[in-house]
Amino acid sequence: MTSRPGSASLKRASEEVQRRDAVEREWLGATAQGRPTFAEAELLDRQGIPSCHVWQVPSREVPRHLSAASALRRWQAGACAMCSARPERLLVDHCHRTGLIRGLLCTSCNTAEGLQSAPSFVAYRERPPAVMLGVEEMYGSPWGEVIAPSDASPEERAERNAAHVDAAEAVFASVVPKFRNA
């Protein structure tokens, strides 16, 4: 009996995925257990403490195969770093001055973060999840471009925004017909 072409490659890839999963499980350990509920996070907020500041931080370094954003996704395990809510999706929060990813927030907290000077948001900005894990990554656009810090010139911002609009229009132009024909 002959094996299918590529079956050895598929087996190696599957083994690598299993190896990485085991490394991540060992790295995370029980860090997601005992986290505050949304209601408990509200009490923390009143004391000026973001939810993530009471989470257990993995004692080992982040596995080398994980990007900072992936490490945050694994560690936060679907919970907002500010309020511990578990929405369907979390947004990547980043510093507009440095361009660095800080953590993952629910839509409400991400919106409030930019407008709030409450003690819990100040504490979050001073020690965000990325700092807690010891990771650093620039925030990037969905098209692979690194977003420039907010101190970019108006010309650079206009050029970047135009490129994003063009890219978005190209994506939607290719996707919309597929839904119309479905």
DOPA-425132 format. One line per 10 residues: number of its first residue (from 0); for each residue x, y, z negated of N, C-alpha, C. Coordinates in Angstrom, 3 decimals, padded with zeros to 6 digits, m for minus. Example, Ala and Ser with C-alpha at 12.3 -4.5 7.8 and 13.67 -1.06 7.14 Angstrom:
# residues 2
0> 013.190 m005.690 m007.800 012.300 m004.500 m007.800 013.200 m003.300 m007.800  012.850 m002.250 m007.080 013.670 m001.060 m007.140 012.900 000.030 m007.870
# end
This chain:
# residues 182
0> 000.837 m001.177 000.000 000.000 000.000 000.000 000.882 001.240 000.000  000.589 002.174 000.869 001.380 003.401 000.939 000.693 004.501 000.145  001.502 005.364 m000.405 000.922 006.476 m001.164 000.593 007.620 m000.222  m000.356 008.426 m000.638 m000.761 009.567 000.171 000.368 010.576 000.224  000.479 011.303 001.348 001.498 012.354 001.416 001.242 013.392 000.328  002.282 013.767 m000.360 002.167 014.792 m001.387 001.709 014.284 m002.735  001.400 012.987 m002.867 000.901 012.490 m004.152 001.968 012.589 m005.239  003.247 012.426 m004.872 004.325 012.572 m005.857 004.401 014.024 m006.333  004.222 014.961 m005.408 004.243 016.386 m005.772 003.067 016.715 m006.681  001.908 016.164 m006.367 000.724 016.398 m007.168 000.914 015.835 m008.572
10> 001.529 014.674 m008.659 001.775 014.058 m009.963 002.742 014.916 m010.779  003.816 015.414 m010.146 004.780 016.275 m010.855 004.112 017.563 m011.319  003.270 018.136 m010.461 002.569 019.374 m010.824 001.633 019.121 m012.000  000.928 018.014 m011.978 000.020 017.667 m013.064 000.789 017.467 m014.369  001.920 016.802 m014.306 002.755 016.592 m015.494 003.272 017.922 m016.041  003.630 018.852 m015.141 004.117 020.161 m015.565 003.004 020.946 m016.261  001.792 020.872 m015.739 000.651 021.542 m016.374 000.430 020.967 m017.770  000.486 019.650 m017.898 000.300 019.019 m019.212 001.418 019.416 m020.181  002.644 019.501 m019.679 003.775 019.897 m020.515 003.580 021.327 m021.021  003.197 022.232 m020.112 002.995 023.628 m020.504 001.836 023.767 m021.497
20> 000.769 023.023 m021.271 m000.355 023.050 m022.218 000.104 022.633 m023.608  000.920 021.585 m023.679 001.420 021.106 m024.973 002.303 022.168 m025.638  003.149 022.832 m024.850 004.016 023.890 m025.377 003.166 025.036 m025.930  002.116 025.416 m025.201 001.237 026.502 m025.648 000.474 026.128 m026.913  m000.026 024.891 m026.977 m000.732 024.446 m028.179 000.195 024.472 m029.397  001.430 024.030 m029.194 002.406 024.045 m030.290 002.720 025.482 m030.701  002.874 026.381 m029.719 003.159 027.788 m029.997 002.014 028.429 m030.785  000.784 028.189 m030.355 m000.372 028.813 m031.004 m000.706 028.187 m032.347  m000.510 026.895 m032.473 m000.844 026.217 m033.726 m002.275 026.520 m034.129  m002.472 026.917 m035.356 m003.809 027.208 m035.884 m004.068 028.708 m035.972
30> m003.367 029.509 m035.150 m003.470 030.962 m035.278 m004.863 031.512 m034.995  m005.697 030.792 m034.250 m007.039 031.299 m033.935 m008.060 030.952 m035.011  m007.646 030.193 m035.997 m008.583 029.801 m037.063 m008.642 030.878 m038.140  m009.813 031.000 m038.756 m009.972 031.924 m039.866 m010.016 033.389 m039.468  m010.307 033.683 m038.224 m010.384 035.081 m037.791 m011.691 035.696 m038.267  m011.677 037.010 m038.475 m012.906 037.657 m038.946 m014.016 037.596 m037.897  m015.241 037.529 m038.387 m016.405 037.599 m037.511 m016.586 039.057 m037.097  m017.517 039.286 m036.204 m017.825 040.651 m035.780 m018.236 041.499 m036.986  m019.079 040.944 m037.845 m019.535 041.673 m039.041 m018.364 041.982 m039.977  m017.468 041.022 m040.169 m016.296 041.246 m041.017 m015.362 042.277 m040.388
40> m015.273 042.255 m039.054 m014.433 043.228 m038.352 m014.969 044.648 m038.535  m016.291 044.789 m038.640 m016.877 046.118 m038.905 m016.409 046.651 m040.259  m016.335 045.771 m041.249 m015.850 046.188 m042.572 m014.373 046.581 m042.508  m013.595 045.828 m041.741 m012.183 046.168 m041.553 m012.050 047.536 m040.889  m012.892 047.774 m039.874 m012.857 049.038 m039.138 m013.093 050.210 m040.093  m014.019 050.048 m041.012 m014.306 051.117 m041.987 m013.109 051.402 m042.889  m012.209 050.420 m042.995 m010.985 050.593 m043.788 m009.810 051.043 m042.918  m010.085 051.253 m041.608 m009.028 051.701 m040.697 m008.150 050.577 m040.190  m008.667 049.345 m040.188 m007.872 048.178 m039.796 m008.502 047.529 m038.563  m007.763 047.457 m037.458 m008.288 046.711 m036.315 m008.292 045.219 m036.630
50> m009.221 044.508 m036.058 m009.375 043.079 m036.325 m008.074 042.302 m036.130  m007.355 042.606 m035.051 m006.137 041.836 m034.729 m005.058 041.942 m035.805  m005.113 042.975 m036.631 m004.092 043.144 m037.665 m004.209 042.127 m038.793  m005.325 041.410 m038.854 m005.447 040.362 m039.872 m005.345 038.967 m039.256  m005.163 038.894 m037.947 m005.012 037.591 m037.291 m003.629 037.029 m037.578  m003.547 035.717 m037.650 m002.258 035.050 m037.836 m001.478 035.124 m036.514  m000.228 035.553 m036.612 000.642 035.667 m035.440 001.467 034.383 m035.334  001.593 033.825 m034.116 002.417 032.613 m033.969 003.825 032.853 m034.513  004.353 031.854 m035.195 005.674 032.003 m035.814 006.812 031.827 m034.805  006.499 031.232 m033.672 007.530 031.007 m032.649 007.425 032.046 m031.543
60> 008.485 032.136 m030.755 008.482 033.054 m029.618 007.493 032.575 m028.566  007.002 033.518 m027.778 006.082 033.215 m026.684 006.801 032.296 m025.692  006.143 031.224 m025.248 006.778 030.343 m024.256 007.198 031.130 m023.016  008.347 030.788 m022.486 008.920 031.541 m021.359 008.052 031.521 m020.116  007.231 030.488 m019.947 006.432 030.411 m018.722 005.206 031.312 m018.758  004.915 031.940 m019.892 003.747 032.817 m019.999 004.126 034.279 m019.790  003.360 034.977 m018.966 003.517 036.423 m018.864 002.943 037.032 m020.140  003.190 038.299 m020.346 002.646 038.968 m021.535 001.125 038.908 m021.525  000.511 039.188 m020.371 m000.958 039.167 m020.281 m001.497 037.763 m020.554  m000.831 036.746 m020.048 m001.274 035.367 m020.296 m001.114 034.999 m021.768
70> m000.021 035.429 m022.379 000.192 035.154 m023.803 m000.908 035.829 m024.637  m001.270 037.054 m024.278 m002.346 037.750 m024.988 m003.666 037.006 m024.818  m003.958 036.558 m023.596 m005.205 035.806 m023.357 m005.254 034.557 m024.218  m004.144 033.825 m024.271 m004.115 032.585 m025.057 m004.290 032.889 m026.548  m003.530 033.881 m027.043 m003.555 034.169 m028.471 m004.888 034.782 m028.902  m005.413 035.708 m028.121 m006.669 036.351 m028.491 m007.861 035.411 m028.327  m007.725 034.380 m027.522 m008.731 033.322 m027.394 m010.149 033.862 m027.192  m010.268 034.886 m026.342 m011.588 035.422 m026.013 m012.128 036.447 m026.984  m011.348 036.815 m027.999 m011.815 037.780 m029.001 m011.226 039.159 m028.742  m012.052 040.186 m028.889 m011.601 041.573 m028.768 m010.646 041.880 m029.925
80> m009.546 042.543 m029.608 m008.543 042.859 m030.633 m009.045 043.868 m031.664  m010.041 044.661 m031.318 m010.563 045.660 m032.253 m011.705 045.126 m033.112  m012.696 044.471 m032.472 m013.932 044.140 m033.195 m014.223 042.638 m033.319  m013.369 041.801 m032.761 m013.529 040.343 m032.790 m014.728 039.822 m032.002  m015.432 040.707 m031.284 m016.541 040.248 m030.444 m015.984 039.301 m029.386  m016.826 038.422 m028.896 m016.420 037.451 m027.882 m017.316 037.604 m026.645  m017.108 038.691 m025.897 m017.923 038.905 m024.704 m017.509 037.938 m023.599  m018.252 037.953 m022.507 m017.901 037.068 m021.386 m016.544 037.409 m020.811  m016.169 038.691 m020.872 m014.847 039.066 m020.367 m014.258 040.159 m021.230  m012.946 040.175 m021.277 m012.210 041.210 m021.985 m011.438 042.036 m020.966
90> m011.249 043.306 m021.262 m010.522 044.207 m020.383 m009.086 044.345 m020.875  m008.168 044.508 m019.939 m006.763 044.708 m020.293 m006.579 046.175 m020.655  m006.282 046.434 m021.918 m006.035 047.795 m022.383 m004.558 048.105 m022.189  m004.290 049.325 m021.753 m002.896 049.719 m021.561 m002.714 051.175 m021.947  m001.490 051.543 m022.237 m001.142 052.912 m022.583 m000.988 053.703 m021.290  m001.731 054.780 m021.155 m001.668 055.581 m019.933 m000.382 056.399 m019.852  000.290 056.589 m020.961 001.549 057.328 m020.946 002.705 056.438 m020.500  002.792 055.220 m021.052 003.915 054.327 m020.736 003.584 053.325 m019.638  002.287 053.034 m019.454 001.882 052.021 m018.481 001.954 050.603 m019.030  002.301 050.442 m020.309 002.446 049.111 m020.895 001.108 048.556 m021.382
100> 000.924 047.246 m021.169 m000.262 046.551 m021.675 m000.187 046.523 m023.194  m001.343 046.805 m023.831 m001.397 046.766 m025.295 m002.116 045.522 m025.800  m003.249 045.190 m025.200 m004.043 044.061 m025.667 m005.301 043.916 m024.838  m006.194 043.047 m025.282 m007.456 042.798 m024.587 m008.599 043.280 m025.463  m009.470 044.101 m024.869 m010.579 044.692 m025.603 m011.899 044.438 m024.891  m012.982 044.421 m025.669 m014.309 044.358 m025.058 m014.577 045.711 m024.391  m015.591 045.776 m023.570 m015.903 047.009 m022.844 m016.137 048.176 m023.804  m016.900 047.944 m024.872 m017.200 049.023 m025.833 m015.932 049.560 m026.479  m015.091 048.670 m026.964 m013.862 049.110 m027.639 m012.878 049.740 m026.657  m012.819 049.240 m025.444 m011.920 049.814 m024.446 m012.342 051.249 m024.124
110> m013.646 051.467 m024.010 m014.148 052.816 m023.748 m013.885 053.715 m024.953  m014.201 053.230 m026.139 m014.016 054.018 m027.358 m012.543 054.296 m027.629  m011.674 053.372 m027.287 m010.242 053.525 m027.564 m009.713 054.817 m026.949  m010.139 055.134 m025.762 m009.666 056.345 m025.105 m010.254 057.619 m025.678  m011.321 057.504 m026.443 m012.020 058.681 m026.963 m011.911 058.843 m028.472  m011.437 057.822 m029.156 m011.459 057.799 m030.617 m010.117 058.183 m031.243  m010.227 058.888 m032.344 m009.042 059.126 m033.168 m009.261 058.521 m034.553  m010.241 057.610 m034.648 m010.526 056.924 m035.910 m009.279 056.155 m036.362  m009.088 056.015 m037.674 m007.896 055.340 m038.197 m007.652 053.947 m037.606  m008.717 053.162 m037.364 m008.500 051.814 m036.829 m007.939 051.867 m035.402
120> m008.367 052.840 m034.601 m007.829 052.965 m033.248 m006.397 053.485 m033.275  m006.108 054.386 m034.198 m004.728 054.867 m034.351 m003.828 053.696 m034.736  m004.279 052.868 m035.680 m003.497 051.697 m036.111 m003.306 050.717 m034.957  m004.367 050.527 m034.164 m004.279 049.633 m033.001 m003.217 050.136 m032.016  m003.229 051.453 m031.726 m002.252 052.007 m030.772 m000.824 051.902 m031.305  m000.657 052.039 m032.626 000.681 051.958 m033.225 001.222 050.535 m033.235  000.331 049.551 m033.409 000.762 048.152 m033.467 m000.258 047.281 m032.724  m000.236 047.365 m031.389 m001.185 046.579 m030.601 m000.768 045.104 m030.531  m001.666 044.249 m030.061 m001.343 042.819 m029.958 m000.040 042.516 m029.200  000.260 043.265 m028.148 001.495 043.010 m027.398 002.719 043.192 m028.293
130> 002.694 044.203 m029.136 003.802 044.434 m030.073 003.834 043.320 m031.117  002.657 042.922 m031.583 002.592 041.851 m032.582 003.209 040.555 m032.051  002.995 040.278 m030.748 003.552 039.061 m030.144 004.979 039.258 m029.643  005.428 040.505 m029.571 006.776 040.782 m029.075 006.897 040.637 m027.569  005.812 041.007 m026.839 005.833 040.915 m025.385 005.651 042.301 m024.778  006.116 042.439 m023.547 006.013 043.719 m022.860 005.766 043.468 m021.379  004.758 044.163 m020.845 004.445 044.028 m019.422 003.757 045.302 m018.956  004.128 045.753 m017.765 003.476 046.915 m017.182 002.096 046.515 m016.683  001.147 047.404 m016.835 m000.204 047.199 m016.322 m000.144 047.321 m014.810  m000.799 046.411 m014.108 m000.785 046.439 m012.650 m002.179 046.449 m012.081
140> m002.265 046.827 m010.840 m003.555 046.847 m010.164 m003.884 045.444 m009.666  m005.140 045.195 m009.283 m005.505 043.882 m008.753 m004.764 043.547 m007.462  m004.145 044.551 m006.847 m003.455 044.310 m005.575 m001.959 044.166 m005.772  m001.528 043.927 m007.012 m000.127 043.639 m007.280 000.735 044.861 m007.479  000.164 046.047 m007.435 000.924 047.278 m007.582 000.976 047.661 m009.055  002.108 048.118 m009.515 002.220 048.583 m010.886 001.630 049.981 m010.946  000.760 050.206 m011.904 000.133 051.504 m012.069 001.149 052.461 m012.673  001.284 053.623 m012.071 002.232 054.616 m012.572 001.705 055.237 m013.853  002.599 055.632 m014.748 002.167 056.316 m015.963 001.395 057.587 m015.620  000.644 058.112 m016.578 m000.188 059.270 m016.325 000.613 060.537 m016.071
150> 001.936 060.496 m016.295 002.733 061.685 m016.006 003.179 061.729 m014.539  002.593 060.841 m013.703 002.877 060.878 m012.265 002.352 062.195 m011.706  002.977 062.662 m010.645 002.550 063.929 m010.041 001.165 063.775 m009.429  000.448 064.877 m009.233 m000.875 064.807 m008.599 m000.816 064.158 m007.212  000.263 064.406 m006.480 000.419 063.795 m005.153 000.549 062.282 m005.260  001.354 061.815 m006.257 001.522 060.371 m006.455 000.204 059.724 m006.850  m000.554 060.388 m007.725 m001.850 059.859 m008.133 m002.817 059.787 m006.955  m002.867 060.857 m006.154 m003.778 060.888 m004.996 m003.406 059.788 m004.002  m002.113 059.609 m003.774 m001.654 058.559 m002.849 m002.010 057.173 m003.381  m001.787 056.958 m004.676 m002.098 055.675 m005.300 m003.608 055.405 m005.253
160> m004.409 056.422 m005.571 m005.861 056.253 m005.547 m006.358 055.951 m004.137  m005.797 056.625 m003.145 m006.196 056.367 m001.755 m005.850 054.940 m001.364  m004.687 054.460 m001.785 m004.288 053.076 m001.474 m005.239 052.090 m002.140  m005.669 052.381 m003.363 m006.599 051.486 m004.068 m007.956 051.469 m003.373  m008.427 052.638 m002.937 m009.707 052.704 m002.230 m009.622 051.903 m000.939  m008.535 052.086 m000.179 m008.356 051.337 001.074 m008.336 049.836 000.814  m007.619 049.413 m000.229 m007.530 047.987 m000.548 m008.888 047.445 m000.972  m009.615 048.196 m001.789 m010.938 047.754 m002.234 m011.897 047.643 m001.055  m011.875 048.625 m000.160 m012.748 048.576 001.010 m012.421 047.369 001.882  m011.140 047.045 002.018 m010.739 045.884 002.824 m011.240 044.594 002.192
170> m011.134 044.497 000.865 m011.606 043.299 000.173 m013.114 043.150 000.343  m013.854 044.218 000.082 m015.311 044.145 000.179 m015.768 043.914 001.609  m015.062 044.466 002.587 m015.439 044.270 003.989 m015.344 042.798 004.369  m014.393 042.071 003.774 m014.253 040.662 004.107 m015.191 039.778 003.294  m015.636 040.243 002.122 m016.468 039.428 001.246 m017.956 039.597 001.511  m018.402 040.815 001.724 m019.835 041.091 001.874 m020.497 040.258 002.959  m019.912 040.106 004.163 m020.582 039.296 005.185 m020.820 037.847 004.751  m019.939 037.309 003.929 m020.102 035.924 003.469 m021.355 035.777 002.631  m021.674 036.803 001.831 m022.884 036.746 001.005 m024.144 036.986 001.832  m024.049 037.797 002.851 m025.204 038.068 003.704 m025.587 036.824 004.502
180> m024.597 036.011 004.862 m024.844 034.825 005.676 m025.217 033.611 004.833  m025.103 033.723 003.530 m025.358 032.573 002.654 m026.825 032.275 002.513
# end
